Amino acid sequence: MSDDYDLDSGPDPATFAAVDPEPAIDADADDPVFVVGVGPGNPAFLTPRGERAIREADVVVGFTTVVEFVEDETDADLLTCGYKDEADALQEFGDRVAAGESGTAVAMGDPNHSGYQFVGKVQDAVERENPEIPVRVVPGISSLQVAASRARTPMEDTEFVTLHKSGDLEADMDRLAGAVDDRHLLVLPRPYDRMPGDVAAFLLDHGADPGLEALVLEKLTHDDEEIHRFTLAELAAHAGGDGPEETPFSDLVVLAVRQPVAP
């Protein structure tokens, strides 16, 4: 994969990350680069293995809002970025790892739930400089897992879809429409064009029961955590808009749509 990709036409970095399973652990191989899930934002939910990878790194890279959660856990050099300078930060990260420094990339939550585009970009940056350095994912606690606990939606009875990614979402929305009649839904919305109200309106347009219980779980594990309770029809009233001023919810939300459960 090169930096010249278009998320609407491909290749998608998430696909690059998922081409092969991780190689077997080899004590004689180069030290790995870690991609660590830092949890939903409360430091108490950072796993000990993730904390160790961050603490022992020479250089840590990630979006500014993610690195801020873990900056007190390490003395590493911190390479922070946003979407516009992400490629430059990852290039520097790849260069420094290839030169012998230990590196850890950090992602919000658990990379396995909504972070494979970032994993793919990290892996590409590392492999371009030294393809012998393995990249390993350290799972974290996701807001999705916390939402499943708060909403009491067992994962084995739930359809999970992430919309929190770049590119076309048609197939993901179709999965939700196909599952809403008989399974709970857990959805990671995309700020700000696929927010909870937009998902609710879409489901109603595809025949969902307007009376289904819908929970918008906001800022989970943070001090200002809130759980907003609606019917699907009530939530759909918040559809529309493409900016933070046009929705009552923040960008730190999970949507749960519950099927009735007999006592």
C-alpha positions in Angstrom: 0.0 0.0 0.0 1.3 3.5 -0.7 0.2 6.9 0.6 -1.7 7.4 -2.7 -5.0 5.8 -1.7 -8.6 6.9 -1.9 -10.9 5.5 0.7 -13.8 5.6 -1.7 -12.0 3.7 -4.5 -9.3 1.8 -2.5 -7.1 0.4 -1.4 -8.4 0.7 2.1 -5.7 0.6 4.8 -8.0 -1.7 6.8 -7.8 -4.3 4.1 -4.0 -4.0 4.0 -3.9 -4.7 7.8 -6.1 -7.8 7.5 -4.3 -9.5 4.5 -2.4 -11.9 6.7 -2.5 -13.0 10.3 0.3 -11.8 12.7 3.5 -13.9 12.4 4.4 -16.3 15.1 6.3 -14.9 18.0 10.0 -15.3 17.4 12.5 -14.5 20.1 15.2 -13.9 17.5 13.1 -11.5 15.3 13.3 -7.7 15.5 11.4 -6.2 18.4 7.8 -5.6 17.3 6.0 -2.3 16.9 2.8 -2.3 19.0 -0.5 -0.8 18.1 -2.2 -0.4 21.5 -5.9 0.2 22.2 -5.9 2.7 25.1 -9.5 2.1 26.2 -12.5 4.4 26.1 -10.8 7.4 27.7 -10.7 6.7 31.4 -7.1 5.7 32.3 -8.5 3.0 34.6 -9.5 1.0 31.5 -5.9 0.9 30.0 -4.8 -2.7 30.2 -1.5 -3.5 32.0 -0.1 -5.0 28.7 -1.0 -1.8 26.8 0.5 0.4 29.5 3.8 -1.6 29.4 4.1 -1.2 25.6 3.5 2.6 26.0 5.9 2.9 29.0 8.8 1.0 27.3 8.6 2.7 23.9 11.2 5.2 22.7 8.6 6.9 20.5 4.8 6.9 20.6 2.6 8.1 17.7 -1.1 8.7 17.6 -3.8 11.3 17.2 -3.4 14.2 19.6 -6.6 13.4 21.4 -5.5 9.8 22.0 -1.9 10.5 23.0 -3.2 13.0 25.6 -4.8 10.1 27.5 -1.5 8.3 28.0 1.2 11.0 28.0 1.6 10.6 31.7 2.4 6.9 31.3 5.6 7.3 29.4 8.8 9.3 28.9 8.8 8.5 25.2 9.0 11.1 22.5 5.4 11.8 21.5 4.5 12.2 17.8 1.0 13.7 17.7 -1.1 14.4 14.7 -4.5 15.0 13.2 -5.8 13.7 9.9 -4.0 16.4 7.8 -0.5 15.6 9.1 -1.0 11.9 10.0 1.1 10.7 7.0 4.1 12.9 8.1 3.9 11.7 11.7 3.8 8.0 10.6 6.7 8.5 8.2 8.8 9.9 11.0 7.6 7.0 13.2 8.6 4.5 10.6 12.0 6.1 10.1 12.8 6.1 13.8 11.7 2.5 14.3 13.8 1.4 11.3 16.8 3.2 12.9 16.4 1.0 16.0 14.1 2.8 18.4 11.2 1.0 20.0 7.8 2.2 18.8 4.2 2.1 19.9 1.2 3.5 18.1 -1.9 4.3 20.2 -5.6 4.2 19.1 -8.7 4.9 21.0 -10.6 1.9 22.4 -9.7 -1.4 20.8 -8.1 -1.4 17.3 -10.1 -4.5 16.5 -13.4 -2.7 16.8 -12.9 0.4 14.8 -9.2 1.0 14.2 -8.0 -1.2 11.3 -7.5 1.7 9.0 -5.1 3.2 11.5 -3.4 -0.3 12.0 -3.0 -0.5 8.2 -1.4 2.9 8.0 1.0 2.1 10.9 1.9 -1.2 9.3 2.6 0.4 6.0 4.8 3.1 7.5 6.9 0.5 9.3 7.1 -2.1 6.5 8.2 0.5 3.9 11.3 1.2 6.1 12.0 -2.3 7.4 9.7 -5.2 6.3 11.3 -7.4 8.9 9.8 -5.5 11.9 6.5 -7.2 13.0 3.5 -5.1 13.9 1.4 -6.5 16.7 -2.0 -5.3 18.0 -2.5 -5.1 21.8 -6.3 -5.2 22.2 -7.9 -2.7 24.6 -11.3 -2.1 26.2 -13.7 -0.6 23.7 -16.6 1.8 24.4 -18.5 -0.9 22.5 -17.8 -3.4 25.2 -18.8 -0.9 27.9 -22.0 -0.1 25.9 -22.9 -3.8 25.7 -22.6 -4.0 29.5 -24.7 -0.8 30.1 -27.4 -1.7 27.6 -27.4 -5.4 28.6 -27.0 -6.6 25.0 -25.0 -9.9 25.0 -22.5 -9.9 22.2 -23.6 -13.3 20.9 -27.1 -11.9 20.4 -25.9 -8.6 18.8 -25.0 -7.3 15.4 -22.1 -4.9 15.7 -21.3 -2.4 12.9 -18.8 0.4 12.9 -19.5 3.5 10.9 -16.6 5.3 12.4 -14.4 5.1 9.4 -13.7 6.8 6.1 -15.1 5.7 2.8 -18.4 4.3 1.6 -20.8 3.0 4.3 -23.6 1.4 2.2 -22.7 -2.2 2.9 -22.5 -1.4 6.7 -25.9 0.3 6.7 -27.4 -2.7 4.8 -26.1 -5.0 7.5 -27.9 -3.0 10.1 -31.1 -3.1 8.1 -30.8 -6.8 7.7 -30.3 -7.5 11.4 -32.7 -5.1 13.1 -35.7 -7.4 13.0 -34.2 -10.1 15.2 -30.9 -9.0 16.8 -29.8 -6.2 19.1 -27.6 -3.6 17.4 -24.5 -1.9 18.6 -23.3 0.9 16.3 -20.3 3.2 16.4 -21.6 6.3 14.6 -19.5 8.5 12.3 -19.3 12.1 13.2 -21.2 13.9 11.9 -23.0 12.5 8.9 -23.9 9.1 10.4 -25.0 10.1 13.9 -27.5 8.1 16.0 -30.5 10.0 14.6 -29.4 9.3 11.1 -29.1 5.6 11.8 -32.5 5.5 13.4 -34.1 7.2 10.4 -32.4 4.8 8.1 -33.7 1.8 10.0 -37.2 3.2 10.1 -37.1 3.7 6.3 -36.1 0.0 6.0 -39.0 -1.3 8.0 -37.8 -1.3 11.6 -40.3 -1.2 14.5 -40.6 2.4 15.6 -41.1 1.3 19.1 -37.7 -0.4 19.5 -35.7 0.8 22.5 -32.7 3.0 21.4 -30.0 4.0 23.8 -27.4 6.7 22.9 -24.5 6.0 25.3 -22.3 9.1 25.5 -18.8 9.6 26.9 -18.7 6.1 28.4 -16.4 5.8 31.5 -15.8 9.5 31.6 -17.0 11.6 34.5 -19.7 13.2 32.4 -21.0 9.9 31.0 -24.7 10.0 30.0 -27.2 7.5 28.7 -30.1 8.9 26.6 -33.1 6.7 26.2 -35.5 6.9 23.2 -37.8 4.9 21.0 -36.4 4.4 17.5 -39.0 6.9 16.2 -38.1 9.5 18.9 -34.4 9.2 18.1 -35.0 9.6 14.3 -36.3 13.1 15.0 -32.6 14.0 15.5 -31.6 13.0 12.0 -30.0 15.3 9.5 -27.0 17.7 9.6 -23.3 17.2 9.1 -21.7 19.2 11.9 -21.5 19.2 15.7 -23.9 22.1 16.0 -26.6 20.1 14.3 -26.8 17.2 16.7 -27.5 17.0 20.4 -24.8 14.3 20.8 -21.0 14.5 21.0 -18.7 12.4 18.8 -18.1 10.0 21.7 -21.2 7.9 21.4 -22.4 4.3 20.9 -25.9 3.5 19.7 -27.6 0.5 21.1 -30.9 -0.7 19.6 -32.5 -3.4 21.8 -34.8 -6.2 20.8 -37.5 -7.0 23.3 -36.4 -9.7 25.7 -39.0 -11.8 27.5 -38.5 -12.0 31.3 
